[in-house]
Amino acid sequence: MSPKSTVYKVELQISDMDRHYYQAHTLTLALHPSETLDRMMVRVLAFGLNADEALSFGRGLSSDDEPDLWRRDPTGSIEQWIEVGQPDEQRIRRACGRARQVIIYNYSGRGAQIWWDKIGGALARSKNLTVVDLPAHACEEMARLAERTTRLQLIIQDGQIQLMNDAVTVQIDPMVRIATATRER
């Protein structure tokens, strides 16, 4: 019998001064048995950075056809396809063909550079792709914020990102490797 996912409930208060987006979201996440807390918390961060009433979690690790997060328009067309980690080139190309915008949040430190060296040149022509590296130490700190039921606050101002609970604040300094020319929100 395979291990079951662990359910986490997160109340995320977002204050995104760069987008003028101020909203609280109640998130229910399933931590896949093969997923780390670092990865799950990067999914929470990705949600907060792209928050929208239509943004939802996909099946991610459990599916070849769904991303970690996505936003669809009322017709079902995919506006945003968001992946966490280091998806293979074929998956990224397929996502770029299906969605208006694709965002990848990479978080594995030195492994991020190795991954990018391998596929970055081939993806440089993708007009709707954004790749963001998150510092490994910040992701490890974010994992320490994870509790089965938790309240978190995300503050974004002038590109500076802070994720915090009542006791700990994590400063996150993302590095954009490649960005979509015009980002729609």
Secondary structure as GFF3:
##gff-version 3
##sequence-region A 1 185
A	DSSP	beta_strand	6	16	.	.	.	ID=ss1
A	DSSP	beta_strand	21	31	.	.	.	ID=ss2
A	DSSP	alpha_helix	37	49	.	.	.	ID=ss3
A	DSSP	beta_strand	55	57	.	.	.	ID=ss4
A	DSSP	three_ten_helix	60	62	.	.	.	ID=ss5
A	DSSP	beta_strand	69	72	.	.	.	ID=ss6
A	DSSP	beta_strand	78	84	.	.	.	ID=ss7
A	DSSP	alpha_helix	89	98	.	.	.	ID=ss8
A	DSSP	beta_strand	99	106	.	.	.	ID=ss9
A	DSSP	alpha_helix	110	123	.	.	.	ID=ss10
A	DSSP	beta_strand	129	133	.	.	.	ID=ss11
A	DSSP	alpha_helix	136	143	.	.	.	ID=ss12
A	DSSP	beta_strand	149	157	.	.	.	ID=ss13
A	DSSP	beta_strand	160	164	.	.	.	ID=ss14
A	DSSP	beta_strand	169	172	.	.	.	ID=ss15
A	DSSP	beta_strand	175	178	.	.	.	ID=ss16
###
